[in-house]
Amino acid sequence: MPFGKPAGVRCVQLQDDFSCGIFEDPARPRVCGSLKARVEMCGSSREQALSYLFNLEELTRSP
């Protein structure tokens, strides 16, 4: 996504199992590689982590 990913739009590289399709690719966006998981973000389960990310998407969605 050359101009970034708008909030609420699924990343074109996101696979059905939620893995990154370009994880090892040097073209992977810097922001993706710089995101470091933290307890505050991930909670204690995949469901909590996805809930956190979906909430961030909503908070940054353009009006």
PyMOL commands that set and color helices and strands:
alter all, ss='L'
color gray80, all
select helices_A, chain A and resi 30-34+39-42+46-59
alter helices_A, ss='H'
color red, helices_A
deselect
rebuild
show_as cartoon
